[in-house]
Amino acid sequence: MAVSGEIRDLIEKTPFVDTHEHLLDERTRLRRAAAGEIPTDIGYLFSHYADSDLIVAGMSADDWKRVTTVGLDAKDKWKLIAPCYARTRHTGYLQNVRESVRMLYGEDDIRDDNFQAISDKVAANMKPGFYHRVLNDLAKVEYTQVNSFEHVVFNRTEDPALLCQDLSFVALSTQVSPEGITTLSKESNIEVGSLDDWIRVVDWCFAAYGPRAIAVKNQSAYNRRLNYAQVSKDDAARAFARFLAKPDGFAYEDCAPFSDFLFHYCVEKAVEYNLPVKLHTGYYAGSGRMPLHRVAANPGDMCELLQAHPAAKFVMMHITYPYQDEAIAIAKHYPNAYVDMCWAWIINPAASVRLVKEYLMAAPANKLFTFGGDYTPVELVPGHARIARKGLAQALSELVDEDWLDARDVPALVERLMRGNAHEVYDYKETLKAWG
């Protein structure tokens, strides 16, 4: 069905609150590029998510490394990319690369006759201030929420107004490691010799970073189910003591008593600090390693968590794809369940359009977040935002055309879905106050 021009124009001019990215700080990105640690050419545009489809389409792991690292000329990178690009150009990942190239560099595609010019523009555009231009001006993003990998728990960003930070509690609970203990023990000045000591470290992390965090984030679903058992503190303490005594070779399942206990503890700390709990659910990044039986268990496991922590606001990331029907059912049933469309628009644009339509006909509109780029390269966020706007316009237009949605309700709904819900659930103003 035709997309309404009024709806398209309204969505075009409304800014997104971007609820999920993995962006490096701008100064970190520029420093690492200058040091030759990350590429400054066309290869960088294919280094996140696009690489997965290229590999699945036939690119070898060795060629992928050559494309996405420093040391190979742009022309040689394009020779490796071009055959698999032709096979994948229709996917959301590669459509996003193409749309970002159009928005940033004025080229409608990547071809033999322009790859070098695009590659040169990648480097030329990397200068102080380019994050604001790319995110605010091109992507029309109000601000971003960043799950940073620059620190084990929390990144002290140089630009909290643009790059609002999640507090990661993976290293505090489900993936406690000797390295993490050493780092956080030094930062907190707390020597860790028992579970009680580690709980003091967790408390310190929340006290130090919680007021400046926008949410807490945990992506442990890449390594285990979300079936966190209710474990007594005594049982957790005994397992933690065994781990401290001999961390090398300590089996992942042996960590369950204390990791399960600490997960629940961290969720309650998030409630104390009024921080929504973002959990990775659904599809796996990368290729060749997705145990779908475990992914399929995410929705059922989420129900147990929602009931165990009724005061916590749980955000199911990535629409739990490919189990988005279950995500809708959960959001409809549980008051403390929310659905985030971050990443989903480029995993499967058509499924995301269906998700918006079916969600709005089933669940309260205040519990859906409609955009998160989920990228490390900032250059790829504008294309993703463009795809999200296109899909959102299609979904709402179809609902109006099919007489499921009154056109008079669209303006308020657009405002809610693109930015209003995020401002209701995430306390952006108080977060910025804490930064001073």
Secondary structure as GFF3:
##gff-version 3
##sequence-region A 1 436
A	DSSP	alpha_helix	5	13	.	.	.	ID=ss1
A	DSSP	beta_strand	16	21	.	.	.	ID=ss2
A	DSSP	alpha_helix	26	34	.	.	.	ID=ss3
A	DSSP	three_ten_helix	42	46	.	.	.	ID=ss4
A	DSSP	alpha_helix	50	56	.	.	.	ID=ss5
A	DSSP	alpha_helix	61	67	.	.	.	ID=ss6
A	DSSP	alpha_helix	74	88	.	.	.	ID=ss7
A	DSSP	alpha_helix	92	105	.	.	.	ID=ss8
A	DSSP	alpha_helix	115	124	.	.	.	ID=ss9
A	DSSP	alpha_helix	130	132	.	.	.	ID=ss10
A	DSSP	pi_helix	133	138	.	.	.	ID=ss11
A	DSSP	beta_strand	141	146	.	.	.	ID=ss12
A	DSSP	beta_strand	163	168	.	.	.	ID=ss13
A	DSSP	alpha_helix	178	188	.	.	.	ID=ss14
A	DSSP	alpha_helix	195	209	.	.	.	ID=ss15
A	DSSP	three_ten_helix	210	212	.	.	.	ID=ss16
A	DSSP	beta_strand	215	218	.	.	.	ID=ss17
A	DSSP	three_ten_helix	220	222	.	.	.	ID=ss18
A	DSSP	alpha_helix	233	245	.	.	.	ID=ss19
A	DSSP	three_ten_helix	252	255	.	.	.	ID=ss20
A	DSSP	alpha_helix	256	272	.	.	.	ID=ss21
A	DSSP	beta_strand	277	279	.	.	.	ID=ss22
A	DSSP	alpha_helix	292	296	.	.	.	ID=ss23
A	DSSP	alpha_helix	298	308	.	.	.	ID=ss24
A	DSSP	beta_strand	314	316	.	.	.	ID=ss25
A	DSSP	three_ten_helix	317	320	.	.	.	ID=ss26
A	DSSP	alpha_helix	324	333	.	.	.	ID=ss27
A	DSSP	beta_strand	337	340	.	.	.	ID=ss28
A	DSSP	alpha_helix	344	347	.	.	.	ID=ss29
A	DSSP	alpha_helix	349	360	.	.	.	ID=ss30
A	DSSP	three_ten_helix	365	367	.	.	.	ID=ss31
A	DSSP	beta_strand	368	369	.	.	.	ID=ss32
A	DSSP	three_ten_helix	378	380	.	.	.	ID=ss33
A	DSSP	alpha_helix	381	401	.	.	.	ID=ss34
A	DSSP	three_ten_helix	407	409	.	.	.	ID=ss35
A	DSSP	alpha_helix	410	415	.	.	.	ID=ss36
A	DSSP	pi_helix	416	420	.	.	.	ID=ss37
A	DSSP	alpha_helix	421	425	.	.	.	ID=ss38
A	DSSP	alpha_helix	428	435	.	.	.	ID=ss39
###
